[in-house]
């Protein structure tokens, strides 16, 4: 997709200068450039593109409301850097973003890509708001400029274990057994380790567990191996394309005996858009839609603008891209500066409420802990019912009764 802008202000941006790291307001700032380093093409674009689209709505809303007011109404300019779903491109695209003099970076749907990119931005002092990389290592490096705006591996594993236990209980499984297939990547391997740790006291017996390369495109053998297992729960710890391929194969070729199928890296909106009722009964990341309990008013305006602009409903990563830009805008307001160092400092202190950019029903406030992780990360799981993703977790926003997998 190449580098694009979401405000026609590049000429003004060229004549504006960023402030120093003292945190003082830059005089006569007419625009602020933020960079999105993410997967706009390749296998992870199913998340990268919606992430970008959600970010565009946030930029549009902020600019329409008067821009960054503490900087005299400076407008946000969004420049994108496509990693093409190749972790090797994390470093080069991050370098390009730094060279573009961005005040902050956000994005990333593959943990290994984020891990490569943050080495560059940390050295340059540029904050990175990680949207989709879940690996614990992202925050465990101790970088002061890195903010993990998604659940980390430990949180993600615990959340999916809770979903698995809930689903097993609801469909009448008294002794859950699990078959696991995971992506051989930082994301998949860390999620497996975290799941095993969390499961040590949960009592779910893992009967098979195997990995497959990140570059895998033919999942027939993976699906066949999982389907042939005696497990009554199947758990895929992979990326969007992985889950979509497995859901299709389970419905058409490798019919599983399992009553519960979890596709941790897949999004309900994306899968049902292609498979409809063929995905019935599978669990995956859930999407928010009007009518969900506890949604703030800001979600409705975001949802309506997104649909009008892109002619589709936002998914989980659309929401994340939107909130990431809102975090950066709040930090710019607090810093009163375009200096990356000042923005990074401010990100450690800002809080998003449901009236200042947090569009999630739970948690009602978002802020970063000292290590750069969210103090409480949003997580929603859905089950496909009648070709539509219905939220089932957390139970406070549940939209349907859990049923066994049907495919």
C-alpha positions as CSV (number, residue, x, y, z in Angstrom):
1,X,0.0,0.0,0.0
2,X,3.0,2.3,0.4
3,X,3.3,5.3,2.6
4,X,0.2,7.3,2.7
5,X,-1.1,10.3,4.7
6,X,-4.4,10.8,6.3
7,X,-4.3,14.6,6.2
8,X,-3.3,16.9,3.4
9,X,-0.8,18.8,5.4
10,X,2.6,17.5,4.3
11,X,3.7,20.9,3.1
12,X,2.9,22.4,6.4
13,X,4.7,19.5,8.2
14,X,7.8,20.1,6.2
15,X,8.1,23.7,7.5
16,X,7.3,22.7,11.1
17,X,10.1,21.7,13.5
18,X,9.9,19.2,16.4
19,X,10.7,20.3,19.9
20,X,13.7,19.2,21.8
21,X,13.6,16.6,24.5
22,X,13.1,19.3,27.1
23,X,9.3,18.9,26.6
24,X,8.7,22.5,25.8
25,X,5.9,23.3,23.3
26,X,7.1,23.6,19.7
27,X,6.1,27.0,18.3
28,X,4.0,27.3,15.2
29,X,3.4,23.5,14.9
30,X,0.7,22.9,12.2
31,X,1.0,19.1,12.1
32,X,2.4,16.1,13.9
33,X,3.5,13.0,12.0
34,X,2.9,9.6,13.5
35,X,4.1,6.3,11.9
36,X,2.3,3.0,11.6
37,X,4.6,0.1,11.1
38,X,2.4,-2.9,10.4
39,X,1.3,-5.7,8.1
40,X,-0.5,-4.1,5.3
41,X,0.1,-7.0,2.9
42,X,0.9,-10.7,3.4
43,X,-0.6,-13.3,5.7
44,X,-1.2,-10.9,8.6
45,X,-2.8,-8.2,6.6
46,X,-6.2,-9.6,7.8
47,X,-5.3,-7.7,11.0
48,X,-2.9,-5.0,9.6
49,X,-5.4,-3.5,7.2
50,X,-8.3,-3.2,9.7
51,X,-5.8,-1.8,12.2
52,X,-4.9,0.9,9.7
53,X,-8.5,1.7,8.9
54,X,-9.4,2.1,12.6
55,X,-6.4,4.4,13.0
56,X,-7.6,6.5,10.1
57,X,-11.0,7.0,11.8
58,X,-9.2,8.2,15.0
59,X,-7.1,10.6,13.0
60,X,-10.1,11.9,11.2
61,X,-12.0,12.5,14.4
62,X,-9.1,14.1,16.2
63,X,-8.4,16.5,13.4
64,X,-12.1,17.3,13.0
65,X,-12.3,18.2,16.7
66,X,-9.5,20.7,16.4
67,X,-6.3,18.6,16.4
68,X,-3.9,18.6,19.3
69,X,-5.1,21.6,21.3
70,X,-2.0,21.9,23.5
71,X,0.0,22.3,20.3
72,X,-2.2,25.1,18.9
73,X,-4.5,22.7,17.0
74,X,-1.8,20.8,15.2
75,X,-3.3,18.1,12.9
76,X,-2.2,14.5,12.9
77,X,-0.6,13.1,9.8
78,X,-0.4,9.3,9.5
79,X,2.4,7.7,7.5
80,X,2.3,3.9,7.0
81,X,5.2,1.5,6.6
82,X,4.3,-2.0,5.4
83,X,6.3,-4.9,6.9
84,X,4.5,-7.3,4.4
85,X,4.0,-9.8,7.2
86,X,7.7,-10.5,7.1
87,X,9.5,-10.2,10.5
88,X,12.7,-9.4,8.7
89,X,11.1,-6.1,7.6
90,X,10.5,-4.9,11.1
91,X,13.9,-3.3,11.4
92,X,14.0,-1.7,8.0
93,X,10.4,-0.3,8.2
94,X,11.1,1.0,11.7
95,X,14.2,2.7,10.4
96,X,12.2,4.3,7.7
97,X,9.7,5.6,10.2
98,X,12.4,7.1,12.4
99,X,14.0,8.8,9.3
100,X,10.5,10.3,8.6
101,X,10.8,12.2,11.9
102,X,7.7,10.7,13.4
103,X,6.8,11.6,17.0
104,X,5.6,8.1,17.7
105,X,5.0,4.7,16.1
106,X,2.2,2.2,16.5
107,X,1.2,-1.1,14.9
108,X,2.5,-4.6,14.5
109,X,0.6,-7.9,14.2
110,X,3.5,-10.4,14.4
111,X,5.5,-10.4,17.6
112,X,8.8,-11.1,15.9
113,X,8.2,-8.1,13.7
114,X,7.6,-5.9,16.7
115,X,10.7,-7.3,18.5
116,X,12.9,-6.4,15.5
117,X,11.4,-2.9,15.1
118,X,11.5,-1.8,18.8
119,X,15.3,-2.3,18.8
120,X,15.4,0.5,16.3
121,X,12.9,2.8,17.9
122,X,14.3,2.4,21.4
123,X,17.7,3.5,20.2
124,X,16.2,6.5,18.5
125,X,14.0,7.3,21.6
126,X,10.8,7.0,19.6
127,X,7.8,5.5,21.4
128,X,6.1,2.4,19.9
129,X,2.6,1.5,20.8
130,X,2.4,-2.2,20.0
131,X,-1.1,-3.1,18.8
132,X,-1.0,-6.8,18.1
133,X,2.3,-8.4,19.2
134,X,1.6,-10.5,22.3
135,X,5.0,-11.9,23.2
136,X,6.1,-11.3,26.8
137,X,9.6,-10.5,25.5
138,X,8.3,-7.3,24.0
139,X,7.9,-5.7,27.4
140,X,10.4,-7.9,29.2
141,X,13.3,-6.2,27.4
142,X,12.7,-3.3,29.7
143,X,12.5,-0.7,27.0
144,X,11.2,2.6,28.3
145,X,9.7,3.6,24.9
146,X,7.6,0.4,24.3
147,X,3.9,0.2,25.2
148,X,2.1,-3.1,24.7
149,X,-1.5,-2.2,24.0
150,X,-2.7,-5.8,23.8
151,X,-2.7,-8.7,26.1
152,X,0.8,-10.3,26.6
153,X,1.3,-14.1,26.3
154,X,0.6,-14.7,29.9
155,X,-2.7,-12.7,29.9
156,X,-3.7,-14.2,26.5
157,X,-3.1,-17.8,27.7
158,X,-5.0,-17.3,30.9
159,X,-8.0,-15.8,29.0
160,X,-8.2,-18.6,26.5
161,X,-7.8,-21.2,29.2
162,X,-10.8,-19.6,30.9
163,X,-12.8,-19.7,27.6
164,X,-11.8,-23.4,27.2
165,X,-13.0,-24.3,30.7
166,X,-16.2,-22.4,30.3
167,X,-16.9,-24.0,26.9
168,X,-16.1,-27.5,28.2
169,X,-18.5,-27.0,31.1
170,X,-21.3,-25.7,28.9
171,X,-21.1,-28.6,26.4
172,X,-20.9,-31.3,29.1
173,X,-17.2,-32.2,29.0
174,X,-16.2,-33.4,32.5
175,X,-12.6,-34.4,31.7
176,X,-11.2,-32.0,29.1
177,X,-8.4,-33.2,26.9
178,X,-6.6,-30.8,24.6
179,X,-4.8,-31.1,21.2
180,X,-2.6,-28.1,20.4
181,X,-1.0,-26.8,17.2
182,X,1.1,-23.7,17.5
183,X,2.9,-21.3,15.2
184,X,6.7,-21.7,15.5
185,X,7.2,-18.0,16.3
186,X,7.7,-15.9,19.4
187,X,3.9,-15.5,19.6
188,X,3.0,-19.2,19.3
189,X,5.9,-20.6,21.4
190,X,5.4,-18.1,24.2
191,X,1.6,-18.7,24.2
192,X,2.1,-22.4,24.4
193,X,4.5,-22.0,27.4
194,X,2.2,-19.6,29.1
195,X,-0.8,-21.9,28.5
196,X,1.1,-24.9,30.0
197,X,2.0,-22.9,33.0
198,X,-1.6,-21.6,33.6
199,X,-3.0,-25.1,32.9
200,X,-0.8,-26.8,35.5
201,X,-3.5,-26.1,38.1
202,X,-6.5,-26.3,35.7
203,X,-6.5,-30.0,35.1
204,X,-6.9,-30.0,31.3
205,X,-4.9,-32.9,29.9
206,X,-2.8,-32.1,26.8
207,X,-2.8,-35.2,24.6
208,X,-0.8,-33.8,21.7
209,X,1.1,-30.6,21.0
210,X,3.1,-29.8,17.9
211,X,4.4,-26.8,16.0
212,X,4.4,-25.7,12.3
213,X,6.6,-23.1,10.5
214,X,5.4,-19.4,10.4
215,X,5.5,-19.7,6.6
216,X,3.0,-22.6,6.4
217,X,0.3,-22.1,3.8
218,X,-1.0,-25.7,3.3
219,X,-2.6,-26.7,6.6
220,X,-4.1,-30.0,5.5
221,X,-1.7,-32.1,7.5
222,X,-2.1,-29.9,10.5
223,X,-5.9,-30.2,10.3
224,X,-5.8,-33.9,9.8
225,X,-3.5,-34.4,12.8
226,X,-5.7,-32.3,15.0
227,X,-8.9,-34.0,13.8
228,X,-7.5,-37.5,14.3
229,X,-6.7,-36.7,17.9
230,X,-8.7,-38.2,20.7
231,X,-8.9,-34.7,22.4
232,X,-12.3,-33.2,23.0
233,X,-10.8,-29.6,22.8
234,X,-8.7,-28.4,19.8
235,X,-6.6,-25.3,20.3
236,X,-4.8,-23.5,17.5
237,X,-2.2,-20.9,18.6
238,X,-1.6,-19.4,15.2
239,X,-2.2,-16.3,13.1
240,X,-5.4,-15.2,11.2
241,X,-4.6,-17.1,8.0
242,X,-3.9,-20.2,10.1
243,X,-7.2,-20.3,11.8
244,X,-9.1,-19.5,8.6
245,X,-7.5,-22.4,6.8
246,X,-8.1,-24.8,9.7
247,X,-11.8,-23.7,10.0
248,X,-12.2,-24.4,6.3
249,X,-10.5,-27.8,6.4
250,X,-12.4,-28.9,9.5
251,X,-15.7,-28.1,7.8
252,X,-14.8,-29.8,4.5
253,X,-12.1,-32.4,4.8
254,X,-10.9,-33.2,8.2
255,X,-13.9,-33.5,10.4
256,X,-12.9,-33.3,14.1
257,X,-14.4,-35.3,16.9
258,X,-13.8,-32.5,19.3
259,X,-16.7,-30.6,20.8
260,X,-14.7,-27.4,21.4
261,X,-12.4,-25.7,18.8
262,X,-10.4,-22.6,19.8
263,X,-8.7,-20.5,17.1
264,X,-6.8,-18.0,19.2
265,X,-5.3,-15.8,16.5
266,X,-8.4,-15.5,14.3
267,X,-11.0,-12.8,14.2
268,X,-14.7,-13.8,14.0
269,X,-15.6,-11.1,11.5
270,X,-12.9,-12.1,9.1
271,X,-13.7,-15.9,9.3
272,X,-17.4,-15.6,9.0
273,X,-17.0,-13.2,6.1
274,X,-15.6,-16.1,4.1
275,X,-17.0,-19.2,5.7
276,X,-20.4,-18.2,7.0
277,X,-22.1,-21.2,8.7
278,X,-19.1,-23.5,7.8
279,X,-17.4,-22.0,10.9
280,X,-20.3,-22.7,13.2
281,X,-19.3,-23.7,16.7
282,X,-15.7,-22.4,16.6
283,X,-14.4,-20.0,19.2
284,X,-12.2,-17.0,18.2
285,X,-11.5,-13.4,19.0
286,X,-14.8,-11.6,19.2
287,X,-15.8,-8.3,17.7
288,X,-17.8,-5.5,19.3
289,X,-21.0,-4.3,17.6
290,X,-23.8,-1.9,18.6
291,X,-26.0,-3.4,21.3
292,X,-23.2,-5.1,23.3
293,X,-23.7,-4.4,27.0
294,X,-21.7,-1.5,28.4
295,X,-20.5,0.1,25.1
296,X,-19.7,3.8,25.5
297,X,-21.3,6.4,23.2
298,X,-18.0,6.9,21.5
299,X,-18.1,3.4,20.1
300,X,-21.3,4.1,18.1
301,X,-19.8,7.1,16.4
302,X,-16.6,5.2,15.6
303,X,-18.6,2.2,14.3
304,X,-20.8,4.4,12.1
305,X,-17.9,6.4,10.6
306,X,-15.9,3.2,10.0
307,X,-18.8,1.6,8.1
308,X,-19.5,4.7,6.1
309,X,-15.8,5.0,5.0
310,X,-14.8,1.3,4.5
311,X,-18.2,-0.3,3.8
312,X,-17.6,-3.0,6.4
313,X,-17.9,-3.4,10.1
314,X,-14.8,-2.8,12.3
315,X,-13.1,-5.9,13.9
316,X,-11.0,-6.3,17.0
317,X,-7.9,-4.9,15.3
318,X,-9.8,-1.9,13.9
319,X,-10.7,-1.1,17.5
320,X,-7.1,-1.5,18.6
321,X,-5.7,0.7,15.8
322,X,-8.2,3.4,16.8
323,X,-7.3,3.2,20.5
324,X,-3.6,3.3,19.7
325,X,-3.9,6.6,17.9
326,X,-6.1,7.9,20.8
327,X,-3.3,7.0,23.2
328,X,-0.7,8.8,21.2
329,X,-3.0,11.9,20.8
330,X,-3.5,12.0,24.6
331,X,0.2,11.8,25.1
332,X,0.8,14.6,22.6
333,X,-1.7,16.7,24.5
334,X,-0.1,16.0,27.8
335,X,3.5,16.5,26.5
336,X,2.7,19.7,24.7
337,X,5.5,18.7,22.5
338,X,6.2,16.7,19.3
339,X,9.4,15.4,20.8
340,X,9.4,11.6,20.8
341,X,11.1,11.6,24.2
342,X,8.4,13.8,25.7
343,X,5.6,11.7,24.1
344,X,7.2,8.5,25.5
345,X,7.3,10.0,29.0
346,X,3.6,11.2,28.7
347,X,2.5,7.7,27.5
348,X,3.5,6.4,30.9
349,X,1.1,8.8,32.6
350,X,-2.0,9.1,30.4
351,X,-5.3,7.3,31.0
352,X,-8.0,6.8,28.4
353,X,-11.6,6.8,29.7
354,X,-14.8,6.0,27.8
355,X,-15.1,9.7,27.1
356,X,-11.5,10.3,26.0
357,X,-10.9,7.5,23.5
358,X,-11.5,4.1,25.2
359,X,-14.3,2.4,23.1
360,X,-14.3,-0.9,25.0
361,X,-17.0,-1.8,27.5
362,X,-14.5,-3.6,29.7
363,X,-12.2,-2.3,31.1
364,X,-13.7,1.1,31.4
365,X,-10.2,2.8,31.7
366,X,-7.0,2.0,29.9
367,X,-3.5,3.0,31.2
368,X,0.0,1.5,31.1
369,X,1.9,-0.1,33.9
370,X,5.5,0.8,34.6
371,X,6.7,-2.0,32.3
372,X,4.7,-0.7,29.4
373,X,1.9,-3.3,29.5
374,X,-1.7,-2.4,29.9
375,X,-2.8,-2.6,33.5
376,X,-5.9,-4.4,32.2
377,X,-6.1,-5.5,28.6
378,X,-9.4,-5.9,26.7
379,X,-10.3,-9.4,25.6
380,X,-13.4,-10.7,23.9
381,X,-14.1,-14.2,22.7
382,X,-16.9,-15.2,20.4
383,X,-18.5,-18.4,19.2
384,X,-19.8,-18.6,15.6
385,X,-23.6,-19.2,15.6
386,X,-25.6,-19.3,12.4
387,X,-22.6,-17.9,10.5
388,X,-22.3,-14.9,12.9
389,X,-19.8,-14.3,15.7
390,X,-21.6,-13.9,19.1
391,X,-19.7,-12.8,22.2
392,X,-19.5,-15.4,24.9
393,X,-16.6,-14.1,27.0
394,X,-16.4,-12.2,29.3
395,X,-19.8,-13.5,30.4
396,X,-20.9,-10.0,31.4
397,X,-21.3,-9.2,27.6
398,X,-22.4,-12.7,26.4
399,X,-24.7,-12.7,23.5
400,X,-25.5,-16.4,23.1
401,X,-25.6,-19.8,24.7
402,X,-22.4,-21.9,24.1
403,X,-23.0,-25.1,22.0
404,X,-20.8,-28.0,20.8
405,X,-18.8,-27.5,17.6
406,X,-20.8,-28.3,14.5
407,X,-18.8,-26.9,11.6
